[in-house]
Amino acid sequence: MSSQIKMMMRYFFLFLALLANTFVFAQEISGQQLLEKAIAFHDPEDNWATFKGKMLIEMENPKGSQRTTVVEMKLPDNYFKTTVTKDNYTVESELDNGECTLKLNGSTSIYPKIKDSMNISCDRAKMMKNYYTYLYGLPMKLKDPGTLIADKVIKKTFKGKEYLVLKATYEKEVGNDTWYFYFDPKTYAMEVYQFFHDESKNDGEYILLSEMITVNGIKIPKVRKWYYNKGDVFLATDNLRKANTID
């Protein structure tokens, strides 16, 4: 056998060994184990449950003007508030242990027609509370009741990078969407998440996460770029400009 053939066979068997190791690694780690590793990266001191913080988020999209949102949340106190500024108005929505307060440009006196046209309501305030605590509390929020974590971990290449992918679905009372969370296989940092209303239709969106800011010991992505799954159409960018703890 020539030395060239021996070399080719050596590389071939090396490739098979690497492929086997990759397959075994992806199979050996369960969904719950991957989630625990990801939480250990993002929240190593287990601080999310007692999180008290204030965040300044700027949203930019190609079809509208910039929107600035200040989010204040005190999870132990059941307190949540958003202050949204866009164009010439500022809307404050506060939920303080079940009590809802709404303001438009500093006033609680808001005409019903204006409330309807601008979608200012306590239901909207509660929805935004769920939205921000979920997205900015990931991956820790995947431990919430009603979340169903798939045992099988998928290994997938997305945008040129290989990830360990965690699938999450929800009990009917919680939600109907299917979510996928993409973690760096070395650090277990969350770098992408994706959801589908109906996966067979390739609907829904994916969000690319980059950079990190640490608040109260928790690593939170600074930049979130939103795209439609279908056609990779860009939607908007959320920039976390500032974040700090509050009393």
N, C-alpha and C positions, 0 to 999 in steps of 0.2 A: 504493500500500500504506500503510495507516494506521500511525502510530507505535506503536500498541499491538501490532499484529501483528508489526512489526519487532522490538519488544522481546521478544515471546514466542519468535520464531524465534532471536533471539540467545541467549536462555537455553537453548533446546533444543539448539542446536549446541554451546554451552558444556558442557552436560551430556554430550553425546555425546563430546566431547573428553576430559573428565575420566574417563568410563567407559573410553574407549580406553586412556588412560594407565594406569589402574588395571589393566586386563587385561594390557597389555604388561609392566608392572612385575612382576606375578605370574608371567608366563611367562618373563621374561628371567632371573630369578634361579633357579638350579637348587637341588636339594635339598642338595647338598654345599656350595654357596656360602652358603645360608642357615645351615647347620650351622656353618660357619666363622665367620660373623658373630655367631652366638649364643655360640659359645665365646669369641670375642674380647670379648664383653660380660661373660660370667660369669667367665672365667679369662684376663684379658688378659696375664698374665705367664707363662702356661703352667706353673702350679704344681701342677696336680692330680696328676701322676705322682709327685711327691715330697711329697704331702700327709701331714702328721702333725697330727692334731687330736683334740679331745675335745669332745663335744656332749651337752648335757642336753636331752632331748626328753620332753615331757609329752603323753600321749595321753588325750583326753577323748572319751567316747562316751555317748549317751543311755541305753544299756542296761547299763552296767557302771561299776565304780569306776575312778578315775584310775590310769593306769600311768605310771611314770617310768622312762625308760631312759637310762643314761649309755653313750654309744658312744665308744670309743677306737679310733682306727685309725692305723697307721703303714704306709702303702702300700709304701715302699721296703724295710721290714723284714719284710713279710708278717706283720704283727701286727694282730689284731683282737680286741676284747673288748666285750661288752655286760654291763651290770649293770642288771637289771630288778627294780624294786620295785613290788609291788602287794599291797594288803591287808596281810597279816602275813608276807610272805615276800620274800626277795631272792635272785635267781638270777644267778650269775656264769657266763658262758661265754667262755672265752679260747682263741683260736687263735694260737699263737706258732710261726710257721714250720712248720706242720704238726702241732705238738703241741697236743692238746686237753685242757683242764682245766675241769671243771664243779664248781660249788659251790652249795649251798643253805644260806642263812643262815650263810655263812662256812665251812661244812664240806664236804669232798670225800666224806664217807661219806653216801651217799644210798641209801635202800632202793630196790630195783628197782621195786616197785609205785608208789612216790612218783614216781620218774623217769617211769614210763609215764603216770601220771595227770596229771602237770604238764608232760609233753612236754619233758623235760630230756634232751638227747642231743647228741652231737657232730654228727650229721646236721642237727639243728635249728640248732646254732651256725653251721654252714657255710651253711645257707639264709639265716640272718639276716645273715651277712656279705655275701652276694650282694645281699640286699634293701637294706641300708643303703648299701653302696658304690655300688649302681646308682642309687637314688633321689636320694641326696645328692651323687652325682657327675655328675648330669645338668647340662647336655647333653654334657659331655665324654665320658661313657661311651658315647655313640653312635658314637665312633671305634673301639670295641673290635672285634676280629675276630669275624666271624659276624653282624654287624649289616648289614642291607641297607637303604640309604637310597634312597627313591624319588626319581627325578630331577625329577618334576613337583611344584611347590609349589602348594598349594591356598590360595585366599583365602576365608576363612570368617568369618561373624559368629557369635559365641558369647557368650551372656549379655549381648547388647547391644553388644559390642565386636568390631571387625574385627581378624582375625589372619592372619598367614602361617603355614600349617600344614604341618608336615613329617611324612611317613609313614615309619614304620620297621617292617620285618619282620625275621625272624631265620632263619638256617640251622637245619635240624632239630635239630642237635646242641646248639644254644644255647637255642631257645625256639620256641613255636608261636603266641604272641599277636601281635596287630597293635596297634601303638602310633601315636598321633598327638600331636605336640608343637606347642603354640600359642605363637607369638612375636609380641611387639609389633612392628608394621611399621616403627617409627621407631627404637627403641632395640635391638631384637632380644632383649629380656629374655624369658625363658621364664615364662609366666604360667598355663598350663594344660597338663596332659597327660592322656591318655585311652587306655585299652586295652580290647581286645575279645578274648575267647576265640573267639567266633564272631560276627562283625560282623552277619551276617544275622539273628541273634536279638536284637541290641541288648543283649547281656549285658556283663559287665565293669563298669568304673568310670571316673569322671573325677575329677581332683584339681585344685582351685583353689589357686593359689599366690599369696601376698601378702607384702609387706614383704621386706626383704633384710638379711642380716647378712654382713659381710665377714670371712673367716677366711683368713689367709695369702694375701691378695690375691684370694681367690675369693668371688664373690657367691653366697650360698646363701639360698634362700627360707626365711623364718622360720615362716610359717603355711601348713599344708597341710590343706585341707578335702576330705574324701573323700565321694563320692556314687556311688550306683548309676546307670549310664546309663539303665536302664529305670525310669521314674517319677521320676527326680531325687530319690531317697530319700537323705537324709543318713545317713552312717555314723559318721564320727568326725573329730576335729581333732587334728593333730599340731602342737604348739607347740615351736619350737626356742628354749628359754629362754636358754641360754648356749652359747657356742662359743669355743674358744681353741686356739692351737697348743700342742703338747707336744714334748718332746725325744725 
